[in-house]
Amino acid sequence: MKLELYKFDSCPYCVRVFKAIEKSGRTDVEMHDIMKNEADYRRLLAIGGKDQVPCLFIDGVPMYESLDIIDWLDKHPQE
């Protein structure tokens, strides 16, 4: 399963997700900073249809809302 988190560091909702990932010890989430990488920003818009972060792509399917992302990550621990 491919997990990609689209984010930017000063977003409080992104920070909430970062903390949950760190606490869980996960290492399988690829980070993409839309403020530092124009290609990441364009991909977020092209696939997700909006520039809302955090956005977790799960095998290419976007999921928004920090609490939904955290809930999904909790229910699908790293193998």
C-alpha positions as CSV (number, residue, x, y, z in Angstrom):
1,M,0.0,0.0,0.0
2,K,1.4,3.4,-0.9
3,L,0.7,6.3,1.5
4,E,1.6,9.9,0.5
5,L,0.8,12.8,2.8
6,Y,0.5,16.2,1.1
7,K,1.1,18.9,3.7
8,F,2.9,22.1,4.7
9,D,4.7,22.5,8.0
10,S,2.8,25.5,9.4
11,C,-0.6,24.0,8.9
12,P,-2.0,23.1,12.4
13,Y,-4.1,20.2,11.0
14,C,-1.0,18.8,9.3
15,V,0.9,19.0,12.6
16,R,-1.9,17.0,14.2
17,V,-1.3,14.3,11.6
18,F,2.5,14.5,11.9
19,K,2.2,13.9,15.7
20,A,0.0,10.9,15.2
21,I,2.4,9.4,12.7
22,E,5.4,10.1,15.0
23,K,3.6,8.6,18.0
24,S,2.7,5.4,16.1
25,G,6.3,5.0,14.8
26,R,5.1,4.7,11.2
27,T,7.7,4.9,8.6
28,D,5.6,4.1,5.5
29,V,4.1,7.6,4.9
30,E,5.9,9.5,2.1
31,M,5.7,13.3,2.8
32,H,5.1,15.9,0.1
33,D,5.4,19.6,1.1
34,I,3.2,21.6,-1.3
35,M,4.9,24.9,-0.2
36,K,8.4,23.6,-1.1
37,N,7.6,21.6,-4.2
38,E,5.6,23.0,-7.1
39,A,5.2,19.5,-8.7
40,D,3.6,18.2,-5.4
41,Y,1.2,21.2,-5.3
42,R,0.2,20.6,-9.0
43,R,-0.4,16.8,-8.3
44,L,-2.5,17.6,-5.3
45,L,-4.7,19.9,-7.4
46,A,-4.8,17.5,-10.4
47,I,-5.8,14.4,-8.5
48,G,-7.5,15.7,-5.4
49,G,-9.2,18.6,-7.2
50,K,-8.4,21.1,-4.4
51,D,-5.5,22.5,-2.5
52,Q,-6.7,21.4,1.0
53,V,-4.1,19.9,3.3
54,P,-3.5,17.5,5.0
55,C,-4.4,15.1,2.2
56,L,-3.4,11.5,2.5
57,F,-3.3,9.6,-0.8
58,I,-3.9,5.9,-0.2
59,D,-2.9,4.1,-3.3
60,G,-3.6,7.3,-5.2
61,V,-7.0,8.0,-3.7
62,P,-7.2,11.2,-1.7
63,M,-8.5,11.5,1.9
64,Y,-8.9,14.8,3.6
65,E,-9.5,16.0,7.2
66,S,-6.9,15.4,9.8
67,L,-9.1,13.4,12.2
68,D,-10.3,11.1,9.3
69,I,-6.7,10.5,8.3
70,I,-5.6,9.8,11.9
71,D,-8.5,7.4,12.3
72,W,-7.7,5.6,9.1
73,L,-4.0,5.3,10.1
74,D,-5.0,3.9,13.5
75,K,-7.2,1.3,11.9
76,H,-4.6,0.3,9.3
77,P,-1.3,-0.1,11.2
78,Q,2.0,-0.4,9.4
79,E,2.7,-4.1,8.5
